[in-house]
Amino acid sequence: MDDICQRYHSMDFIEEDGITFVVFYDEKGTLVAKHEIPHQDVTEAIRLNGENN
């Protein structure tokens, strides 16, 4: 986890054409990584988070 923190300064979630991505930026605001999040994983995370509220 420390390795990830050193490489990425911030992250954001975006949606393009119905696909959700998590994007990572370095300390200069430069995009360094973009990964697709399958919808089933997003739905499951929302469901689990809702159960804990």
CHARMM-style PDB file with segment names, atoms N, HN, CA, C and O in Angstrom:
ATOM      1  N   MET     1       0.823  -1.190   0.000  1.00  0.00      PROA
ATOM      2  CA  MET     1       0.000   0.000   0.000  1.00  0.00      PROA
ATOM      3  C   MET     1       0.866   1.252   0.000  1.00  0.00      PROA
ATOM      4  O   MET     1       0.509   2.240  -0.642  1.00  0.00      PROA
ATOM      5  N   ASP     2       1.989   1.236   0.700  1.00  0.00      PROA
ATOM      6  HN  ASP     2       2.278   0.434   1.222  1.00  0.00      PROA
ATOM      7  CA  ASP     2       2.873   2.406   0.704  1.00  0.00      PROA
ATOM      8  C   ASP     2       3.373   2.725  -0.691  1.00  0.00      PROA
ATOM      9  O   ASP     2       3.537   3.893  -1.044  1.00  0.00      PROA
ATOM     10  N   ASP     3       3.618   1.678  -1.497  1.00  0.00      PROA
ATOM     11  HN  ASP     3       3.485   0.730  -1.210  1.00  0.00      PROA
ATOM     12  CA  ASP     3       4.072   1.879  -2.871  1.00  0.00      PROA
ATOM     13  C   ASP     3       3.020   2.632  -3.674  1.00  0.00      PROA
ATOM     14  O   ASP     3       3.358   3.523  -4.453  1.00  0.00      PROA
ATOM     15  N   ILE     4       1.753   2.286  -3.495  1.00  0.00      PROA
ATOM     16  HN  ILE     4       1.478   1.562  -2.862  1.00  0.00      PROA
ATOM     17  CA  ILE     4       0.668   2.971  -4.206  1.00  0.00      PROA
ATOM     18  C   ILE     4       0.600   4.431  -3.770  1.00  0.00      PROA
ATOM     19  O   ILE     4       0.450   5.315  -4.613  1.00  0.00      PROA
ATOM     20  N   CYS     5       0.706   4.696  -2.486  1.00  0.00      PROA
ATOM     21  HN  CYS     5       0.828   3.977  -1.801  1.00  0.00      PROA
ATOM     22  CA  CYS     5       0.641   6.067  -1.981  1.00  0.00      PROA
ATOM     23  C   CYS     5       1.780   6.924  -2.527  1.00  0.00      PROA
ATOM     24  O   CYS     5       1.601   8.125  -2.734  1.00  0.00      PROA
ATOM     25  N   GLN     6       2.922   6.338  -2.757  1.00  0.00      PROA
ATOM     26  HN  GLN     6       3.067   5.363  -2.588  1.00  0.00      PROA
ATOM     27  CA  GLN     6       4.055   7.086  -3.285  1.00  0.00      PROA
ATOM     28  C   GLN     6       3.874   7.404  -4.767  1.00  0.00      PROA
ATOM     29  O   GLN     6       4.357   8.437  -5.230  1.00  0.00      PROA
ATOM     30  N   ARG     7       3.197   6.552  -5.514  1.00  0.00      PROA
ATOM     31  HN  ARG     7       2.805   5.713  -5.138  1.00  0.00      PROA
ATOM     32  CA  ARG     7       3.026   6.757  -6.952  1.00  0.00      PROA
ATOM     33  C   ARG     7       1.850   7.674  -7.277  1.00  0.00      PROA
ATOM     34  O   ARG     7       1.892   8.403  -8.268  1.00  0.00      PROA
ATOM     35  N   TYR     8       0.806   7.644  -6.457  1.00  0.00      PROA
ATOM     36  HN  TYR     8       0.772   7.051  -5.652  1.00  0.00      PROA
ATOM     37  CA  TYR     8      -0.413   8.382  -6.764  1.00  0.00      PROA
ATOM     38  C   TYR     8      -0.701   9.430  -5.699  1.00  0.00      PROA
ATOM     39  O   TYR     8      -0.627   9.160  -4.500  1.00  0.00      PROA
ATOM     40  N   HSD     9      -1.025  10.612  -6.155  1.00  0.00      PROA
ATOM     41  HN  HSD     9      -1.085  10.831  -7.129  1.00  0.00      PROA
ATOM     42  CA  HSD     9      -1.335  11.714  -5.254  1.00  0.00      PROA
ATOM     43  C   HSD     9      -2.841  11.812  -5.008  1.00  0.00      PROA
ATOM     44  O   HSD     9      -3.271  12.127  -3.898  1.00  0.00      PROA
ATOM     45  N   SER    10      -3.632  11.545  -6.032  1.00  0.00      PROA
ATOM     46  HN  SER    10      -3.283  11.289  -6.933  1.00  0.00      PROA
ATOM     47  CA  SER    10      -5.085  11.596  -5.886  1.00  0.00      PROA
ATOM     48  C   SER    10      -5.741  10.643  -6.869  1.00  0.00      PROA
ATOM     49  O   SER    10      -5.104  10.153  -7.802  1.00  0.00      PROA
ATOM     50  N   MET    11      -7.029  10.387  -6.644  1.00  0.00      PROA
ATOM     51  HN  MET    11      -7.546  10.785  -5.886  1.00  0.00      PROA
ATOM     52  CA  MET    11      -7.782   9.525  -7.533  1.00  0.00      PROA
ATOM     53  C   MET    11      -9.186  10.075  -7.669  1.00  0.00      PROA
ATOM     54  O   MET    11      -9.637  10.878  -6.853  1.00  0.00      PROA
ATOM     55  N   ASP    12      -9.869   9.630  -8.711  1.00  0.00      PROA
ATOM     56  HN  ASP    12      -9.503   8.977  -9.374  1.00  0.00      PROA
ATOM     57  CA  ASP    12     -11.236  10.078  -8.959  1.00  0.00      PROA
ATOM     58  C   ASP    12     -11.959   8.968  -9.702  1.00  0.00      PROA
ATOM     59  O   ASP    12     -11.328   8.112 -10.322  1.00  0.00      PROA
ATOM     60  N   PHE    13     -13.274   8.983  -9.638  1.00  0.00      PROA
ATOM     61  HN  PHE    13     -13.786   9.678  -9.134  1.00  0.00      PROA
ATOM     62  CA  PHE    13     -14.097   8.047 -10.377  1.00  0.00      PROA
ATOM     63  C   PHE    13     -14.803   8.815 -11.487  1.00  0.00      PROA
ATOM     64  O   PHE    13     -15.361   9.888 -11.257  1.00  0.00      PROA
ATOM     65  N   ILE    14     -14.771   8.257 -12.687  1.00  0.00      PROA
ATOM     66  HN  ILE    14     -14.317   7.386 -12.874  1.00  0.00      PROA
ATOM     67  CA  ILE    14     -15.431   8.898 -13.821  1.00  0.00      PROA
ATOM     68  C   ILE    14     -16.263   7.848 -14.562  1.00  0.00      PROA
ATOM     69  O   ILE    14     -16.029   6.647 -14.430  1.00  0.00      PROA
ATOM     70  N   GLU    15     -17.226   8.317 -15.332  1.00  0.00      PROA
ATOM     71  HN  GLU    15     -17.416   9.293 -15.439  1.00  0.00      PROA
ATOM     72  CA  GLU    15     -18.012   7.421 -16.166  1.00  0.00      PROA
ATOM     73  C   GLU    15     -17.945   7.905 -17.599  1.00  0.00      PROA
ATOM     74  O   GLU    15     -18.168   9.081 -17.886  1.00  0.00      PROA
ATOM     75  N   GLU    16     -17.633   6.979 -18.496  1.00  0.00      PROA
ATOM     76  HN  GLU    16     -17.451   6.023 -18.263  1.00  0.00      PROA
ATOM     77  CA  GLU    16     -17.560   7.269 -19.924  1.00  0.00      PROA
ATOM     78  C   GLU    16     -18.327   6.190 -20.665  1.00  0.00      PROA
ATOM     79  O   GLU    16     -18.008   5.007 -20.545  1.00  0.00      PROA
ATOM     80  N   ASP    17     -19.330   6.584 -21.424  1.00  0.00      PROA
ATOM     81  HN  ASP    17     -19.589   7.545 -21.522  1.00  0.00      PROA
ATOM     82  CA  ASP    17     -20.119   5.648 -22.227  1.00  0.00      PROA
ATOM     83  C   ASP    17     -20.675   4.496 -21.391  1.00  0.00      PROA
ATOM     84  O   ASP    17     -20.703   3.352 -21.845  1.00  0.00      PROA
ATOM     85  N   GLY    18     -21.117   4.801 -20.167  1.00  0.00      PROA
ATOM     86  HN  GLY    18     -21.094   5.730 -19.798  1.00  0.00      PROA
ATOM     87  CA  GLY    18     -21.711   3.789 -19.300  1.00  0.00      PROA
ATOM     88  C   GLY    18     -20.709   2.900 -18.599  1.00  0.00      PROA
ATOM     89  O   GLY    18     -21.102   1.933 -17.947  1.00  0.00      PROA
ATOM     90  N   ILE    19     -19.427   3.197 -18.713  1.00  0.00      PROA
ATOM     91  HN  ILE    19     -19.108   3.982 -19.243  1.00  0.00      PROA
ATOM     92  CA  ILE    19     -18.370   2.414 -18.062  1.00  0.00      PROA
ATOM     93  C   ILE    19     -17.750   3.270 -16.966  1.00  0.00      PROA
ATOM     94  O   ILE    19     -17.411   4.431 -17.199  1.00  0.00      PROA
ATOM     95  N   THR    20     -17.599   2.700 -15.767  1.00  0.00      PROA
ATOM     96  HN  THR    20     -17.874   1.757 -15.578  1.00  0.00      PROA
ATOM     97  CA  THR    20     -17.009   3.423 -14.653  1.00  0.00      PROA
ATOM     98  C   THR    20     -15.514   3.125 -14.586  1.00  0.00      PROA
ATOM     99  O   THR    20     -15.090   1.974 -14.697  1.00  0.00      PROA
ATOM    100  N   PHE    21     -14.725   4.180 -14.403  1.00  0.00      PROA
ATOM    101  HN  PHE    21     -15.069   5.115 -14.314  1.00  0.00      PROA
ATOM    102  CA  PHE    21     -13.272   4.061 -14.292  1.00  0.00      PROA
ATOM    103  C   PHE    21     -12.804   4.731 -13.006  1.00  0.00      PROA
ATOM    104  O   PHE    21     -13.415   5.690 -12.535  1.00  0.00      PROA
ATOM    105  N   VAL    22     -11.727   4.221 -12.451  1.00  0.00      PROA
ATOM    106  HN  VAL    22     -11.231   3.442 -12.833  1.00  0.00      PROA
ATOM    107  CA  VAL    22     -11.017   4.930 -11.397  1.00  0.00      PROA
ATOM    108  C   VAL    22      -9.735   5.446 -12.057  1.00  0.00      PROA
ATOM    109  O   VAL    22      -9.025   4.696 -12.727  1.00  0.00      PROA
ATOM    110  N   VAL    23      -9.452   6.730 -11.859  1.00  0.00      PROA
ATOM    111  HN  VAL    23     -10.029   7.339 -11.316  1.00  0.00      PROA
ATOM    112  CA  VAL    23      -8.266   7.344 -12.454  1.00  0.00      PROA
ATOM    113  C   VAL    23      -7.350   7.839 -11.346  1.00  0.00      PROA
ATOM    114  O   VAL    23      -7.819   8.328 -10.318  1.00  0.00      PROA
ATOM    115  N   PHE    24      -6.054   7.713 -11.555  1.00  0.00      PROA
ATOM    116  HN  PHE    24      -5.674   7.316 -12.390  1.00  0.00      PROA
ATOM    117  CA  PHE    24      -5.054   8.106 -10.566  1.00  0.00      PROA
ATOM    118  C   PHE    24      -4.167   9.196 -11.146  1.00  0.00      PROA
ATOM    119  O   PHE    24      -3.787   9.145 -12.315  1.00  0.00      PROA
ATOM    120  N   TYR    25      -3.846  10.167 -10.331  1.00  0.00      PROA
ATOM    121  HN  TYR    25      -4.155  10.209  -9.381  1.00  0.00      PROA
ATOM    122  CA  TYR    25      -3.017  11.299 -10.734  1.00  0.00      PROA
ATOM    123  C   TYR    25      -1.783  11.386  -9.839  1.00  0.00      PROA
ATOM    124  O   TYR    25      -1.828  11.006  -8.669  1.00  0.00      PROA
ATOM    125  N   ASP    26      -0.678  11.890 -10.400  1.00  0.00      PROA
ATOM    126  HN  ASP    26      -0.642  12.198 -11.350  1.00  0.00      PROA
ATOM    127  CA  ASP    26       0.511  12.139  -9.591  1.00  0.00      PROA
ATOM    128  C   ASP    26       0.399  13.511  -8.923  1.00  0.00      PROA
ATOM    129  O   ASP    26      -0.618  14.190  -9.065  1.00  0.00      PROA
ATOM    130  N   GLU    27       1.422  13.909  -8.211  1.00  0.00      PROA
ATOM    131  HN  GLU    27       2.248  13.357  -8.096  1.00  0.00      PROA
ATOM    132  CA  GLU    27       1.388  15.176  -7.462  1.00  0.00      PROA
ATOM    133  C   GLU    27       1.300  16.405  -8.358  1.00  0.00      PROA
ATOM    134  O   GLU    27       0.963  17.491  -7.886  1.00  0.00      PROA
ATOM    135  N   LYS    28       1.599  16.248  -9.643  1.00  0.00      PROA
ATOM    136  HN  LYS    28       1.873  15.366 -10.027  1.00  0.00      PROA
ATOM    137  CA  LYS    28       1.514  17.363 -10.593  1.00  0.00      PROA
ATOM    138  C   LYS    28       0.157  17.414 -11.300  1.00  0.00      PROA
ATOM    139  O   LYS    28      -0.082  18.292 -12.130  1.00  0.00      PROA
ATOM    140  N   GLY    29      -0.727  16.471 -10.970  1.00  0.00      PROA
ATOM    141  HN  GLY    29      -0.532  15.758 -10.296  1.00  0.00      PROA
ATOM    142  CA  GLY    29      -2.032  16.428 -11.607  1.00  0.00      PROA
ATOM    143  C   GLY    29      -2.051  15.703 -12.934  1.00  0.00      PROA
ATOM    144  O   GLY    29      -3.029  15.780 -13.677  1.00  0.00      PROA
ATOM    145  N   THR    30      -0.971  14.998 -13.237  1.00  0.00      PROA
ATOM    146  HN  THR    30      -0.175  14.936 -12.634  1.00  0.00      PROA
ATOM    147  CA  THR    30      -0.868  14.246 -14.482  1.00  0.00      PROA
ATOM    148  C   THR    30      -1.518  12.878 -14.309  1.00  0.00      PROA
ATOM    149  O   THR    30      -1.247  12.180 -13.332  1.00  0.00      PROA
ATOM    150  N   LEU    31      -2.371  12.494 -15.247  1.00  0.00      PROA
ATOM    151  HN  LEU    31      -2.592  13.061 -16.041  1.00  0.00      PROA
ATOM    152  CA  LEU    31      -2.998  11.181 -15.222  1.00  0.00      PROA
ATOM    153  C   LEU    31      -1.928  10.103 -15.370  1.00  0.00      PROA
ATOM    154  O   LEU    31      -1.162  10.117 -16.333  1.00  0.00      PROA
ATOM    155  N   VAL    32      -1.873   9.175 -14.426  1.00  0.00      PROA
ATOM    156  HN  VAL    32      -2.495   9.163 -13.643  1.00  0.00      PROA
ATOM    157  CA  VAL    32      -0.857   8.125 -14.487  1.00  0.00      PROA
ATOM    158  C   VAL    32      -1.451   6.730 -14.637  1.00  0.00      PROA
ATOM    159  O   VAL    32      -0.744   5.804 -15.036  1.00  0.00      PROA
ATOM    160  N   ALA    33      -2.744   6.558 -14.324  1.00  0.00      PROA
ATOM    161  HN  ALA    33      -3.318   7.310 -14.000  1.00  0.00      PROA
ATOM    162  CA  ALA    33      -3.361   5.241 -14.482  1.00  0.00      PROA
ATOM    163  C   ALA    33      -4.876   5.396 -14.578  1.00  0.00      PROA
ATOM    164  O   ALA    33      -5.465   6.295 -13.977  1.00  0.00      PROA
ATOM    165  N   LYS    34      -5.490   4.503 -15.347  1.00  0.00      PROA
ATOM    166  HN  LYS    34      -5.012   3.773 -15.835  1.00  0.00      PROA
ATOM    167  CA  LYS    34      -6.945   4.502 -15.504  1.00  0.00      PROA
ATOM    168  C   LYS    34      -7.383   3.045 -15.603  1.00  0.00      PROA
ATOM    169  O   LYS    34      -6.923   2.305 -16.472  1.00  0.00      PROA
ATOM    170  N   HSD    35      -8.282   2.642 -14.696  1.00  0.00      PROA
ATOM    171  HN  HSD    35      -8.656   3.244 -13.990  1.00  0.00      PROA
ATOM    172  CA  HSD    35      -8.717   1.253 -14.652  1.00  0.00      PROA
ATOM    173  C   HSD    35     -10.233   1.165 -14.659  1.00  0.00      PROA
ATOM    174  O   HSD    35     -10.914   1.908 -13.952  1.00  0.00      PROA
ATOM    175  N   GLU    36     -10.752   0.255 -15.463  1.00  0.00      PROA
ATOM    176  HN  GLU    36     -10.199  -0.348 -16.038  1.00  0.00      PROA
ATOM    177  CA  GLU    36     -12.201   0.041 -15.516  1.00  0.00      PROA
ATOM    178  C   GLU    36     -12.653  -0.720 -14.279  1.00  0.00      PROA
ATOM    179  O   GLU    36     -11.972  -1.635 -13.815  1.00  0.00      PROA
ATOM    180  N   ILE    37     -13.796  -0.336 -13.757  1.00  0.00      PROA
ATOM    181  HN  ILE    37     -14.349   0.407 -14.134  1.00  0.00      PROA
ATOM    182  CA  ILE    37     -14.402  -1.047 -12.647  1.00  0.00      PROA
ATOM    183  C   ILE    37     -15.654  -1.731 -13.196  1.00  0.00      PROA
ATOM    184  O   ILE    37     -16.584  -1.050 -13.627  1.00  0.00      PROA
ATOM    185  N   PRO    38     -15.694  -3.046 -13.189  1.00  0.00      PROA
ATOM    186  CA  PRO    38     -16.883  -3.741 -13.687  1.00  0.00      PROA
ATOM    187  C   PRO    38     -18.125  -3.332 -12.891  1.00  0.00      PROA
ATOM    188  O   PRO    38     -18.056  -3.182 -11.671  1.00  0.00      PROA
ATOM    189  N   HSD    39     -19.242  -3.154 -13.562  1.00  0.00      PROA
ATOM    190  HN  HSD    39     -19.299  -3.277 -14.553  1.00  0.00      PROA
ATOM    191  CA  HSD    39     -20.464  -2.680 -12.910  1.00  0.00      PROA
ATOM    192  C   HSD    39     -20.915  -3.580 -11.780  1.00  0.00      PROA
ATOM    193  O   HSD    39     -21.450  -3.080 -10.790  1.00  0.00      PROA
ATOM    194  N   GLN    40     -20.726  -4.874 -11.882  1.00  0.00      PROA
ATOM    195  HN  GLN    40     -20.292  -5.280 -12.686  1.00  0.00      PROA
ATOM    196  CA  GLN    40     -21.150  -5.753 -10.809  1.00  0.00      PROA
ATOM    197  C   GLN    40     -20.380  -5.435  -9.528  1.00  0.00      PROA
ATOM    198  O   GLN    40     -20.947  -5.525  -8.439  1.00  0.00      PROA
ATOM    199  N   ASP    41     -19.102  -5.064  -9.630  1.00  0.00      PROA
ATOM    200  HN  ASP    41     -18.641  -4.991 -10.515  1.00  0.00      PROA
ATOM    201  CA  ASP    41     -18.323  -4.708  -8.454  1.00  0.00      PROA
ATOM    202  C   ASP    41     -18.827  -3.408  -7.840  1.00  0.00      PROA
ATOM    203  O   ASP    41     -18.896  -3.293  -6.616  1.00  0.00      PROA
ATOM    204  N   VAL    42     -19.177  -2.435  -8.659  1.00  0.00      PROA
ATOM    205  HN  VAL    42     -19.122  -2.528  -9.653  1.00  0.00      PROA
ATOM    206  CA  VAL    42     -19.694  -1.158  -8.172  1.00  0.00      PROA
ATOM    207  C   VAL    42     -21.022  -1.383  -7.469  1.00  0.00      PROA
ATOM    208  O   VAL    42     -21.242  -0.872  -6.371  1.00  0.00      PROA
ATOM    209  N   THR    43     -21.903  -2.144  -8.096  1.00  0.00      PROA
ATOM    210  HN  THR    43     -21.725  -2.559  -8.988  1.00  0.00      PROA
ATOM    211  CA  THR    43     -23.213  -2.422  -7.516  1.00  0.00      PROA
ATOM    212  C   THR    43     -23.064  -3.147  -6.190  1.00  0.00      PROA
ATOM    213  O   THR    43     -23.752  -2.813  -5.226  1.00  0.00      PROA
ATOM    214  N   GLU    44     -22.197  -4.110  -6.123  1.00  0.00      PROA
ATOM    215  HN  GLU    44     -21.638  -4.382  -6.906  1.00  0.00      PROA
ATOM    216  CA  GLU    44     -21.981  -4.856  -4.887  1.00  0.00      PROA
ATOM    217  C   GLU    44     -21.440  -3.947  -3.788  1.00  0.00      PROA
ATOM    218  O   GLU    44     -21.877  -4.040  -2.641  1.00  0.00      PROA
ATOM    219  N   ALA    45     -20.502  -3.075  -4.120  1.00  0.00      PROA
ATOM    220  HN  ALA    45     -20.147  -2.999  -5.052  1.00  0.00      PROA
ATOM    221  CA  ALA    45     -19.937  -2.159  -3.129  1.00  0.00      PROA
ATOM    222  C   ALA    45     -21.002  -1.207  -2.599  1.00  0.00      PROA
ATOM    223  O   ALA    45     -21.039  -0.924  -1.402  1.00  0.00      PROA
ATOM    224  N   ILE    46     -21.859  -0.717  -3.474  1.00  0.00      PROA
ATOM    225  HN  ILE    46     -21.829  -0.948  -4.447  1.00  0.00      PROA
ATOM    226  CA  ILE    46     -22.932   0.179  -3.040  1.00  0.00      PROA
ATOM    227  C   ILE    46     -23.900  -0.574  -2.141  1.00  0.00      PROA
ATOM    228  O   ILE    46     -24.333  -0.047  -1.116  1.00  0.00      PROA
ATOM    229  N   ARG    47     -24.239  -1.789  -2.512  1.00  0.00      PROA
ATOM    230  HN  ARG    47     -23.887  -2.217  -3.344  1.00  0.00      PROA
ATOM    231  CA  ARG    47     -25.153  -2.589  -1.701  1.00  0.00      PROA
ATOM    232  C   ARG    47     -24.565  -2.847  -0.317  1.00  0.00      PROA
ATOM    233  O   ARG    47     -25.251  -2.685   0.693  1.00  0.00      PROA
ATOM    234  N   LEU    48     -23.303  -3.245  -0.270  1.00  0.00      PROA
ATOM    235  HN  LEU    48     -22.745  -3.376  -1.090  1.00  0.00      PROA
ATOM    236  CA  LEU    48     -22.665  -3.523   1.012  1.00  0.00      PROA
ATOM    237  C   LEU    48     -22.543  -2.257   1.853  1.00  0.00      PROA
ATOM    238  O   LEU    48     -22.759  -2.297   3.064  1.00  0.00      PROA
ATOM    239  N   ASN    49     -22.205  -1.155   1.236  1.00  0.00      PROA
ATOM    240  HN  ASN    49     -22.030  -1.123   0.252  1.00  0.00      PROA
ATOM    241  CA  ASN    49     -22.080   0.100   1.966  1.00  0.00      PROA
ATOM    242  C   ASN    49     -23.433   0.530   2.516  1.00  0.00      PROA
ATOM    243  O   ASN    49     -23.503   1.048   3.630  1.00  0.00      PROA
ATOM    244  N   GLY    50     -24.494   0.332   1.770  1.00  0.00      PROA
ATOM    245  HN  GLY    50     -24.437  -0.088   0.865  1.00  0.00      PROA
ATOM    246  CA  GLY    50     -25.833   0.685   2.220  1.00  0.00      PROA
ATOM    247  C   GLY    50     -26.291  -0.140   3.412  1.00  0.00      PROA
ATOM    248  O   GLY    50     -27.054   0.339   4.251  1.00  0.00      PROA
ATOM    249  N   GLU    51     -25.824  -1.380   3.485  1.00  0.00      PROA
ATOM    250  HN  GLU    51     -25.204  -1.770   2.804  1.00  0.00      PROA
ATOM    251  CA  GLU    51     -26.193  -2.236   4.602  1.00  0.00      PROA
ATOM    252  C   GLU    51     -25.537  -1.777   5.896  1.00  0.00      PROA
ATOM    253  O   GLU    51     -26.060  -2.036   6.980  1.00  0.00      PROA
ATOM    254  N   ASN    52     -24.401  -1.102   5.795  1.00  0.00      PROA
ATOM    255  HN  ASN    52     -23.976  -0.892   4.914  1.00  0.00      PROA
ATOM    256  CA  ASN    52     -23.680  -0.672   6.999  1.00  0.00      PROA
ATOM    257  C   ASN    52     -24.135   0.684   7.510  1.00  0.00      PROA
ATOM    258  O   ASN    52     -23.698   1.105   8.581  1.00  0.00      PROA
ATOM    259  N   ASN    53     -24.997   1.379   6.784  1.00  0.00      PROA
ATOM    260  HN  ASN    53     -25.352   1.037   5.914  1.00  0.00      PROA
ATOM    261  CA  ASN    53     -25.454   2.708   7.203  1.00  0.00      PROA
ATOM    262  C   ASN    53     -26.670   2.620   8.070  1.00  0.00      PROA
ATOM    263  OT1 ASN    53     -27.188   3.645   8.512  1.00  0.00      PROA
TER     264      ASN     53
END
